[in-house]
């Protein structure tokens, strides 16, 4: 392409693509809620790198922690063998804000890896092999996580997948009887993200918990997107008053660095230590630099007023429901979905906003939904600018 930079040319020629039409922004740097490109433009990142940069890009506390750790050491040994300060401090800070039973964290590299490990943990602890998941759910693209993802558009190209998985309707109490004594675990998102930003019904979620207790089934909450104050609570389950047996984290957990976690009890995690020892290991999981970034992020989130901030963002975005072509704004806190009246309008709005300097979330598999997950640090003024751009794109003057 004429006028293409060397970097852009190499991207399109040598980096494996996942679509025929990538956004193609050539990044110079990013700071706060903004991404700056090499052509001199800047964009409001209203999706936070897909719910990752909850403190904005390059938060000073996170950058400081990363630089300090780089000066100490990088990788030194596979997970769990050496005592590393950043891992230990992060585990203590994380479990310190969780219920007493959730006293152990196993660090990995990503959300899908966390979910893979959670499935293995549930199978080994219970001695069972069947799983219950939910239609329209999304848990990742690796083989096991894909097996419990309830969207055929992702599953079909890779079948056969893991056997013994049943998919129930989300928020449907009539199907909960399918959770039985052969079920190792129920895995679910408290708010379905990729499936359309659908919150679980509080009463239904309590019924799921009761049914799991009755049948000796573990309950896994995938909080990869909903965690880290995204919904106004440190973790979404706290807003529902329903405690999982296992929780998975990633995305915002790493503060912009690659990091995931499986969180559970000492009792459940015992099975990873024996029969045989080292039966679930990872080379780079809990990388010390990622853990340093995560600890700084969690400290800032806990000590700040970000739960309140998520509620303010929700109220401001939900005013878009007053627009005729907006059918609904749903979600909690700063994890929101704007449902529009038709797919053509949705694509137009996303493209128009990008041209006007606002990055929104949208995929070909969610034709009428725009996903909004701004940094929790975004100012009211910047958020207002972004919302006005969205409004003008939906109803151009």
C-alpha beads as a LAMMPS data file, in Angstrom:
LAMMPS data file: protein, C-alpha beads

397 atoms
396 bonds

1 atom types
1 bond types

-500.0 500.0 xlo xhi
-500.0 500.0 ylo yhi
-500.0 500.0 zlo zhi

Masses

1 110.0

Atoms # bond

1 1 1 0.000 0.000 0.000
2 1 1 1.398 3.380 -1.038
3 1 1 2.532 5.553 1.859
4 1 1 2.640 2.593 4.241
5 1 1 5.284 2.729 6.977
6 1 1 7.925 0.025 7.374
7 1 1 6.265 -1.101 10.603
8 1 1 2.834 -1.286 8.982
9 1 1 4.213 -3.164 5.989
10 1 1 5.804 -5.783 8.237
11 1 1 2.618 -6.073 10.286
12 1 1 0.490 -6.910 7.259
13 1 1 3.124 -9.134 5.664
14 1 1 4.450 -11.129 8.614
15 1 1 2.122 -10.894 11.640
16 1 1 -0.579 -13.590 11.527
17 1 1 -3.960 -11.896 11.141
18 1 1 -7.232 -12.907 12.773
19 1 1 -9.501 -11.074 10.336
20 1 1 -9.378 -9.616 6.839
21 1 1 -10.022 -6.139 8.194
22 1 1 -7.958 -5.285 11.308
23 1 1 -8.374 -1.809 12.768
24 1 1 -4.819 -1.050 11.682
25 1 1 -4.007 1.811 14.059
26 1 1 -0.220 2.208 14.221
27 1 1 0.460 2.944 17.880
28 1 1 2.999 5.514 18.990
29 1 1 2.206 5.616 22.714
30 1 1 -0.704 5.521 25.132
31 1 1 -1.455 7.414 28.327
32 1 1 -4.496 7.644 30.567
33 1 1 -7.668 7.132 28.481
34 1 1 -5.874 8.016 25.225
35 1 1 -4.055 6.111 22.501
36 1 1 -1.756 8.135 20.248
37 1 1 -0.903 6.955 16.731
38 1 1 2.115 7.611 14.541
39 1 1 0.088 9.805 12.193
40 1 1 -0.381 12.376 14.973
41 1 1 -3.948 11.450 15.959
42 1 1 -5.259 10.527 19.383
43 1 1 -8.216 8.353 20.370
44 1 1 -10.327 7.966 23.494
45 1 1 -10.049 4.269 24.374
46 1 1 -13.590 3.571 25.516
47 1 1 -12.958 -0.191 25.644
48 1 1 -9.705 -0.149 27.699
49 1 1 -7.918 -2.578 25.418
50 1 1 -10.893 -4.957 25.889
51 1 1 -11.418 -4.374 29.629
52 1 1 -7.699 -4.494 30.480
53 1 1 -6.514 -0.954 31.263
54 1 1 -8.881 -0.167 34.125
55 1 1 -6.463 2.437 35.494
56 1 1 -5.869 3.807 32.032
57 1 1 -2.720 3.333 30.009
58 1 1 0.627 3.625 31.784
59 1 1 -0.671 4.509 35.222
60 1 1 2.298 6.000 37.126
61 1 1 2.101 3.509 40.006
62 1 1 2.076 0.566 37.629
63 1 1 4.945 1.904 35.511
64 1 1 7.015 2.538 38.646
65 1 1 6.440 -1.014 39.926
66 1 1 7.372 -2.530 36.554
67 1 1 10.593 -0.535 36.296
68 1 1 11.625 -1.410 39.832
69 1 1 11.063 -5.127 39.224
70 1 1 12.930 -5.079 35.904
71 1 1 15.928 -3.766 37.812
72 1 1 15.738 -6.758 40.191
73 1 1 15.137 -9.785 37.966
74 1 1 12.979 -11.220 35.206
75 1 1 12.169 -14.938 34.933
76 1 1 14.187 -17.137 37.298
77 1 1 12.307 -20.460 37.641
78 1 1 9.058 -22.178 36.697
79 1 1 6.025 -21.307 38.792
80 1 1 5.971 -22.289 42.443
81 1 1 9.591 -23.309 43.090
82 1 1 11.334 -20.085 44.122
83 1 1 10.004 -17.552 46.607
84 1 1 9.560 -14.345 44.614
85 1 1 8.590 -11.126 46.354
86 1 1 6.144 -9.835 43.761
87 1 1 4.241 -13.148 43.618
88 1 1 3.996 -13.436 47.396
89 1 1 2.930 -9.823 47.904
90 1 1 0.298 -10.029 45.180
91 1 1 -1.141 -13.277 46.553
92 1 1 -1.367 -11.737 50.023
93 1 1 -2.997 -8.541 48.802
94 1 1 -5.472 -10.433 46.581
95 1 1 -6.598 -12.999 49.150
96 1 1 -6.720 -10.252 51.776
97 1 1 -9.807 -8.732 50.143
98 1 1 -11.520 -12.079 49.541
99 1 1 -13.562 -14.349 51.841
100 1 1 -11.477 -16.464 54.214
101 1 1 -12.084 -19.659 52.241
102 1 1 -10.534 -18.158 49.101
103 1 1 -7.037 -18.122 50.546
104 1 1 -4.866 -19.342 47.651
105 1 1 -4.004 -17.944 44.230
106 1 1 -2.344 -19.789 41.354
107 1 1 -0.889 -17.351 38.812
108 1 1 -0.987 -17.998 35.061
109 1 1 -0.579 -15.962 31.871
110 1 1 -4.102 -15.298 30.607
111 1 1 -7.815 -15.765 31.096
112 1 1 -8.160 -18.837 28.943
113 1 1 -5.242 -20.470 30.779
114 1 1 -6.903 -19.658 34.098
115 1 1 -10.103 -21.327 32.927
116 1 1 -8.206 -24.370 31.631
117 1 1 -6.598 -24.754 35.038
118 1 1 -9.894 -24.269 36.852
119 1 1 -11.511 -27.070 34.847
120 1 1 -8.609 -29.416 35.618
121 1 1 -8.718 -28.441 39.285
122 1 1 -12.446 -29.197 39.501
123 1 1 -12.068 -32.570 37.794
124 1 1 -9.207 -33.675 40.009
125 1 1 -10.782 -32.457 43.254
126 1 1 -14.234 -33.962 42.642
127 1 1 -13.180 -37.062 40.710
128 1 1 -15.920 -36.236 38.196
129 1 1 -15.620 -35.322 34.528
130 1 1 -18.865 -33.629 33.457
131 1 1 -19.364 -29.864 33.268
132 1 1 -22.287 -27.485 33.045
133 1 1 -21.808 -24.248 31.112
134 1 1 -24.228 -21.738 29.598
135 1 1 -25.385 -20.799 26.147
136 1 1 -23.837 -17.596 24.771
137 1 1 -20.979 -17.789 27.285
138 1 1 -17.348 -17.145 26.421
139 1 1 -14.398 -18.578 28.369
140 1 1 -11.500 -18.455 25.906
141 1 1 -10.125 -19.930 22.701
142 1 1 -7.917 -22.784 23.891
143 1 1 -9.331 -26.277 23.599
144 1 1 -10.714 -26.803 27.095
145 1 1 -12.008 -23.253 27.511
146 1 1 -13.614 -23.432 24.084
147 1 1 -15.318 -26.665 25.128
148 1 1 -17.301 -24.756 27.779
149 1 1 -17.920 -21.702 25.581
150 1 1 -21.571 -21.596 24.570
151 1 1 -21.266 -20.016 21.134
152 1 1 -21.281 -22.380 18.168
153 1 1 -19.688 -19.800 15.873
154 1 1 -16.459 -20.298 17.832
155 1 1 -16.876 -24.020 18.568
156 1 1 -17.887 -25.483 15.228
157 1 1 -14.528 -25.172 13.410
158 1 1 -12.749 -27.135 16.157
159 1 1 -15.093 -29.997 16.998
160 1 1 -14.858 -32.554 18.503
161 1 1 -14.110 -30.780 21.740
162 1 1 -14.012 -31.902 25.386
163 1 1 -16.835 -34.419 25.998
164 1 1 -19.313 -34.294 28.844
165 1 1 -20.314 -30.617 28.627
166 1 1 -23.976 -29.561 28.839
167 1 1 -25.136 -26.049 27.988
168 1 1 -28.077 -24.548 29.867
169 1 1 -30.015 -21.359 29.263
170 1 1 -28.609 -18.449 31.251
171 1 1 -31.035 -17.162 33.922
172 1 1 -33.400 -20.139 33.402
173 1 1 -34.191 -21.850 36.711
174 1 1 -36.136 -24.696 35.070
175 1 1 -32.939 -26.255 33.705
176 1 1 -30.932 -26.288 36.928
177 1 1 -31.968 -29.884 37.630
178 1 1 -29.405 -30.910 35.004
179 1 1 -26.730 -30.085 37.570
180 1 1 -26.395 -33.490 39.248
181 1 1 -24.078 -35.772 41.224
182 1 1 -21.989 -36.446 38.090
183 1 1 -21.230 -32.760 37.543
184 1 1 -17.684 -31.733 38.456
185 1 1 -18.351 -28.019 38.114
186 1 1 -20.608 -25.308 36.808
187 1 1 -18.602 -22.606 35.026
188 1 1 -20.134 -19.229 34.318
189 1 1 -19.608 -15.490 33.947
190 1 1 -21.577 -13.453 36.517
191 1 1 -22.186 -11.088 33.611
192 1 1 -21.906 -12.629 30.160
193 1 1 -19.560 -10.390 28.177
194 1 1 -19.123 -11.625 24.618
195 1 1 -22.656 -13.045 24.811
196 1 1 -24.154 -9.555 24.984
197 1 1 -23.345 -8.052 28.417
198 1 1 -26.096 -10.042 30.155
199 1 1 -26.090 -9.865 33.979
200 1 1 -27.084 -12.930 35.966
201 1 1 -30.383 -12.629 37.807
202 1 1 -29.532 -12.426 41.543
203 1 1 -32.174 -14.937 42.668
204 1 1 -31.263 -17.354 39.883
205 1 1 -27.598 -17.153 40.814
206 1 1 -28.420 -18.081 44.399
207 1 1 -30.357 -21.084 43.085
208 1 1 -27.312 -22.163 41.090
209 1 1 -25.223 -21.986 44.268
210 1 1 -27.792 -24.051 46.219
211 1 1 -27.988 -26.683 43.488
212 1 1 -24.201 -27.010 43.416
213 1 1 -24.171 -27.469 47.196
214 1 1 -26.866 -30.150 46.970
215 1 1 -24.989 -32.187 44.351
216 1 1 -21.374 -31.779 45.480
217 1 1 -20.604 -29.653 42.430
218 1 1 -18.013 -26.892 42.402
219 1 1 -19.053 -23.432 41.202
220 1 1 -16.512 -21.610 39.011
221 1 1 -16.937 -17.899 38.368
222 1 1 -15.084 -16.595 35.341
223 1 1 -14.338 -13.027 36.461
224 1 1 -11.832 -12.349 33.709
225 1 1 -13.851 -9.324 32.585
226 1 1 -16.028 -8.625 35.612
227 1 1 -13.234 -8.506 38.185
228 1 1 -11.090 -5.641 39.481
229 1 1 -13.913 -3.154 40.246
230 1 1 -15.234 -3.247 36.662
231 1 1 -18.799 -3.710 37.969
232 1 1 -18.364 -1.442 40.998
233 1 1 -17.242 -4.233 43.346
234 1 1 -13.759 -5.698 43.718
235 1 1 -15.242 -8.818 42.109
236 1 1 -18.741 -9.161 40.690
237 1 1 -19.711 -12.059 42.966
238 1 1 -19.569 -9.649 45.916
239 1 1 -22.425 -7.645 44.432
240 1 1 -24.498 -10.821 44.154
241 1 1 -23.600 -12.165 47.614
242 1 1 -22.899 -15.558 46.018
243 1 1 -19.465 -17.035 46.665
244 1 1 -17.835 -19.348 44.115
245 1 1 -15.575 -22.274 44.974
246 1 1 -13.119 -21.236 42.260
247 1 1 -12.669 -17.841 40.614
248 1 1 -10.612 -17.009 37.528
249 1 1 -9.057 -13.626 36.774
250 1 1 -7.093 -11.947 33.976
251 1 1 -7.443 -8.828 31.781
252 1 1 -7.424 -5.852 34.213
253 1 1 -5.799 -8.026 36.877
254 1 1 -2.362 -7.531 35.297
255 1 1 -2.605 -3.754 35.030
256 1 1 -1.654 -3.907 31.357
257 1 1 0.773 -6.816 31.718
258 1 1 -0.134 -10.430 30.818
259 1 1 -1.382 -12.180 33.950
260 1 1 -4.204 -14.440 35.040
261 1 1 -5.075 -16.266 38.239
262 1 1 -7.062 -19.170 39.633
263 1 1 -8.295 -18.420 43.153
264 1 1 -9.678 -21.061 45.499
265 1 1 -9.173 -22.698 48.893
266 1 1 -6.159 -24.468 50.338
267 1 1 -8.217 -27.664 50.495
268 1 1 -9.099 -27.637 46.798
269 1 1 -5.601 -26.671 45.670
270 1 1 -4.071 -29.619 47.528
271 1 1 -4.814 -31.850 44.516
272 1 1 -2.292 -29.958 42.360
273 1 1 0.497 -31.062 44.743
274 1 1 0.103 -34.845 44.604
275 1 1 -0.707 -37.918 42.531
276 1 1 1.689 -36.948 40.986
277 1 1 3.507 -33.882 42.347
278 1 1 3.840 -31.003 39.851
279 1 1 0.785 -32.228 37.932
280 1 1 -0.166 -28.710 36.822
281 1 1 2.742 -26.376 36.125
282 1 1 3.510 -23.289 34.053
283 1 1 6.820 -21.788 32.973
284 1 1 5.910 -18.112 32.769
285 1 1 2.783 -18.007 34.931
286 1 1 3.132 -15.397 37.658
287 1 1 5.960 -13.640 35.854
288 1 1 7.565 -11.299 38.413
289 1 1 7.135 -8.179 36.272
290 1 1 3.457 -8.945 35.661
291 1 1 2.915 -9.601 39.365
292 1 1 4.539 -6.280 40.232
293 1 1 2.174 -4.478 37.875
294 1 1 -0.809 -6.387 39.267
295 1 1 0.062 -5.639 42.889
296 1 1 0.397 -1.925 42.149
297 1 1 -2.919 -1.999 40.266
298 1 1 -4.783 -3.812 43.024
299 1 1 -3.373 -1.479 45.687
300 1 1 -4.527 1.579 43.725
301 1 1 -7.983 0.123 43.085
302 1 1 -8.557 -0.863 46.707
303 1 1 -7.324 2.422 48.152
304 1 1 -9.150 4.612 45.622
305 1 1 -12.851 5.260 45.103
306 1 1 -13.162 3.180 41.961
307 1 1 -16.268 1.287 42.998
308 1 1 -18.089 4.607 43.230
309 1 1 -16.475 5.727 39.988
310 1 1 -17.826 2.668 38.144
311 1 1 -21.347 3.620 39.245
312 1 1 -20.910 7.185 37.991
313 1 1 -19.753 5.887 34.604
314 1 1 -22.772 3.564 34.427
315 1 1 -25.214 6.407 35.101
316 1 1 -23.623 8.662 32.501
317 1 1 -23.566 6.012 29.754
318 1 1 -27.133 4.868 30.448
319 1 1 -28.468 8.250 29.378
320 1 1 -27.997 6.947 25.813
321 1 1 -31.187 4.923 26.366
322 1 1 -33.083 8.148 25.655
323 1 1 -32.045 7.956 21.979
324 1 1 -34.731 6.400 19.771
325 1 1 -32.374 4.050 17.910
326 1 1 -30.925 2.701 21.165
327 1 1 -33.062 -0.217 22.329
328 1 1 -31.256 -0.820 25.626
329 1 1 -28.154 -0.014 27.662
330 1 1 -27.418 -2.925 29.992
331 1 1 -24.691 -4.138 32.294
332 1 1 -23.212 -2.984 35.584
333 1 1 -20.678 -0.356 36.506
334 1 1 -18.232 0.222 33.686
335 1 1 -19.077 -3.033 31.875
336 1 1 -21.886 -1.951 29.560
337 1 1 -23.529 -2.863 26.287
338 1 1 -25.410 -0.456 24.026
339 1 1 -27.967 -2.336 21.941
340 1 1 -28.895 -0.590 18.683
341 1 1 -31.811 -1.158 16.356
342 1 1 -30.010 -2.845 13.445
343 1 1 -26.605 -4.228 12.367
344 1 1 -25.947 -1.630 9.649
345 1 1 -26.407 1.199 12.126
346 1 1 -24.138 -0.545 14.627
347 1 1 -21.299 -0.898 12.143
348 1 1 -21.802 2.698 10.993
349 1 1 -21.636 4.044 14.556
350 1 1 -18.473 2.100 15.395
351 1 1 -16.764 3.211 12.160
352 1 1 -17.907 6.810 12.505
353 1 1 -16.742 7.027 16.120
354 1 1 -13.335 5.631 15.179
355 1 1 -12.973 8.333 12.526
356 1 1 -13.945 10.899 15.174
357 1 1 -11.417 9.560 17.663
358 1 1 -13.425 7.217 19.910
359 1 1 -12.654 3.473 20.090
360 1 1 -15.662 1.241 20.827
361 1 1 -16.072 -2.521 21.208
362 1 1 -17.914 -4.458 18.517
363 1 1 -17.583 -7.816 16.785
364 1 1 -19.117 -9.500 13.765
365 1 1 -20.677 -11.999 16.170
366 1 1 -22.591 -9.349 18.150
367 1 1 -24.190 -7.508 15.267
368 1 1 -26.253 -4.927 17.148
369 1 1 -24.252 -4.507 20.355
370 1 1 -21.618 -1.886 21.118
371 1 1 -19.556 -2.742 24.175
372 1 1 -18.284 0.045 26.405
373 1 1 -15.693 -0.527 29.143
374 1 1 -13.814 2.734 29.714
375 1 1 -10.910 3.128 32.113
376 1 1 -12.190 3.754 35.633
377 1 1 -9.861 6.767 35.674
378 1 1 -11.537 8.504 32.746
379 1 1 -12.547 12.069 33.611
380 1 1 -16.152 13.232 33.360
381 1 1 -15.082 15.697 30.675
382 1 1 -13.407 13.056 28.492
383 1 1 -16.302 10.645 28.965
384 1 1 -18.736 13.386 27.991
385 1 1 -16.765 14.070 24.803
386 1 1 -16.932 10.378 23.912
387 1 1 -20.656 10.112 24.658
388 1 1 -21.428 13.161 22.543
389 1 1 -19.515 11.562 19.668
390 1 1 -21.575 8.387 20.046
391 1 1 -24.833 10.369 20.144
392 1 1 -23.941 12.321 17.010
393 1 1 -23.000 9.073 15.230
394 1 1 -26.319 7.430 16.091
395 1 1 -28.332 10.512 15.121
396 1 1 -26.166 12.490 12.680
397 1 1 -27.250 16.109 12.281

Bonds

1 1 1 2
2 1 2 3
3 1 3 4
4 1 4 5
5 1 5 6
6 1 6 7
7 1 7 8
8 1 8 9
9 1 9 10
10 1 10 11
11 1 11 12
12 1 12 13
13 1 13 14
14 1 14 15
15 1 15 16
16 1 16 17
17 1 17 18
18 1 18 19
19 1 19 20
20 1 20 21
21 1 21 22
22 1 22 23
23 1 23 24
24 1 24 25
25 1 25 26
26 1 26 27
27 1 27 28
28 1 28 29
29 1 29 30
30 1 30 31
31 1 31 32
32 1 32 33
33 1 33 34
34 1 34 35
35 1 35 36
36 1 36 37
37 1 37 38
38 1 38 39
39 1 39 40
40 1 40 41
41 1 41 42
42 1 42 43
43 1 43 44
44 1 44 45
45 1 45 46
46 1 46 47
47 1 47 48
48 1 48 49
49 1 49 50
50 1 50 51
51 1 51 52
52 1 52 53
53 1 53 54
54 1 54 55
55 1 55 56
56 1 56 57
57 1 57 58
58 1 58 59
59 1 59 60
60 1 60 61
61 1 61 62
62 1 62 63
63 1 63 64
64 1 64 65
65 1 65 66
66 1 66 67
67 1 67 68
68 1 68 69
69 1 69 70
70 1 70 71
71 1 71 72
72 1 72 73
73 1 73 74
74 1 74 75
75 1 75 76
76 1 76 77
77 1 77 78
78 1 78 79
79 1 79 80
80 1 80 81
81 1 81 82
82 1 82 83
83 1 83 84
84 1 84 85
85 1 85 86
86 1 86 87
87 1 87 88
88 1 88 89
89 1 89 90
90 1 90 91
91 1 91 92
92 1 92 93
93 1 93 94
94 1 94 95
95 1 95 96
96 1 96 97
97 1 97 98
98 1 98 99
99 1 99 100
100 1 100 101
101 1 101 102
102 1 102 103
103 1 103 104
104 1 104 105
105 1 105 106
106 1 106 107
107 1 107 108
108 1 108 109
109 1 109 110
110 1 110 111
111 1 111 112
112 1 112 113
113 1 113 114
114 1 114 115
115 1 115 116
116 1 116 117
117 1 117 118
118 1 118 119
119 1 119 120
120 1 120 121
121 1 121 122
122 1 122 123
123 1 123 124
124 1 124 125
125 1 125 126
126 1 126 127
127 1 127 128
128 1 128 129
129 1 129 130
130 1 130 131
131 1 131 132
132 1 132 133
133 1 133 134
134 1 134 135
135 1 135 136
136 1 136 137
137 1 137 138
138 1 138 139
139 1 139 140
140 1 140 141
141 1 141 142
142 1 142 143
143 1 143 144
144 1 144 145
145 1 145 146
146 1 146 147
147 1 147 148
148 1 148 149
149 1 149 150
150 1 150 151
151 1 151 152
152 1 152 153
153 1 153 154
154 1 154 155
155 1 155 156
156 1 156 157
157 1 157 158
158 1 158 159
159 1 159 160
160 1 160 161
161 1 161 162
162 1 162 163
163 1 163 164
164 1 164 165
165 1 165 166
166 1 166 167
167 1 167 168
168 1 168 169
169 1 169 170
170 1 170 171
171 1 171 172
172 1 172 173
173 1 173 174
174 1 174 175
175 1 175 176
176 1 176 177
177 1 177 178
178 1 178 179
179 1 179 180
180 1 180 181
181 1 181 182
182 1 182 183
183 1 183 184
184 1 184 185
185 1 185 186
186 1 186 187
187 1 187 188
188 1 188 189
189 1 189 190
190 1 190 191
191 1 191 192
192 1 192 193
193 1 193 194
194 1 194 195
195 1 195 196
196 1 196 197
197 1 197 198
198 1 198 199
199 1 199 200
200 1 200 201
201 1 201 202
202 1 202 203
203 1 203 204
204 1 204 205
205 1 205 206
206 1 206 207
207 1 207 208
208 1 208 209
209 1 209 210
210 1 210 211
211 1 211 212
212 1 212 213
213 1 213 214
214 1 214 215
215 1 215 216
216 1 216 217
217 1 217 218
218 1 218 219
219 1 219 220
220 1 220 221
221 1 221 222
222 1 222 223
223 1 223 224
224 1 224 225
225 1 225 226
226 1 226 227
227 1 227 228
228 1 228 229
229 1 229 230
230 1 230 231
231 1 231 232
232 1 232 233
233 1 233 234
234 1 234 235
235 1 235 236
236 1 236 237
237 1 237 238
238 1 238 239
239 1 239 240
240 1 240 241
241 1 241 242
242 1 242 243
243 1 243 244
244 1 244 245
245 1 245 246
246 1 246 247
247 1 247 248
248 1 248 249
249 1 249 250
250 1 250 251
251 1 251 252
252 1 252 253
253 1 253 254
254 1 254 255
255 1 255 256
256 1 256 257
257 1 257 258
258 1 258 259
259 1 259 260
260 1 260 261
261 1 261 262
262 1 262 263
263 1 263 264
264 1 264 265
265 1 265 266
266 1 266 267
267 1 267 268
268 1 268 269
269 1 269 270
270 1 270 271
271 1 271 272
272 1 272 273
273 1 273 274
274 1 274 275
275 1 275 276
276 1 276 277
277 1 277 278
278 1 278 279
279 1 279 280
280 1 280 281
281 1 281 282
282 1 282 283
283 1 283 284
284 1 284 285
285 1 285 286
286 1 286 287
287 1 287 288
288 1 288 289
289 1 289 290
290 1 290 291
291 1 291 292
292 1 292 293
293 1 293 294
294 1 294 295
295 1 295 296
296 1 296 297
297 1 297 298
298 1 298 299
299 1 299 300
300 1 300 301
301 1 301 302
302 1 302 303
303 1 303 304
304 1 304 305
305 1 305 306
306 1 306 307
307 1 307 308
308 1 308 309
309 1 309 310
310 1 310 311
311 1 311 312
312 1 312 313
313 1 313 314
314 1 314 315
315 1 315 316
316 1 316 317
317 1 317 318
318 1 318 319
319 1 319 320
320 1 320 321
321 1 321 322
322 1 322 323
323 1 323 324
324 1 324 325
325 1 325 326
326 1 326 327
327 1 327 328
328 1 328 329
329 1 329 330
330 1 330 331
331 1 331 332
332 1 332 333
333 1 333 334
334 1 334 335
335 1 335 336
336 1 336 337
337 1 337 338
338 1 338 339
339 1 339 340
340 1 340 341
341 1 341 342
342 1 342 343
343 1 343 344
344 1 344 345
345 1 345 346
346 1 346 347
347 1 347 348
348 1 348 349
349 1 349 350
350 1 350 351
351 1 351 352
352 1 352 353
353 1 353 354
354 1 354 355
355 1 355 356
356 1 356 357
357 1 357 358
358 1 358 359
359 1 359 360
360 1 360 361
361 1 361 362
362 1 362 363
363 1 363 364
364 1 364 365
365 1 365 366
366 1 366 367
367 1 367 368
368 1 368 369
369 1 369 370
370 1 370 371
371 1 371 372
372 1 372 373
373 1 373 374
374 1 374 375
375 1 375 376
376 1 376 377
377 1 377 378
378 1 378 379
379 1 379 380
380 1 380 381
381 1 381 382
382 1 382 383
383 1 383 384
384 1 384 385
385 1 385 386
386 1 386 387
387 1 387 388
388 1 388 389
389 1 389 390
390 1 390 391
391 1 391 392
392 1 392 393
393 1 393 394
394 1 394 395
395 1 395 396
396 1 396 397
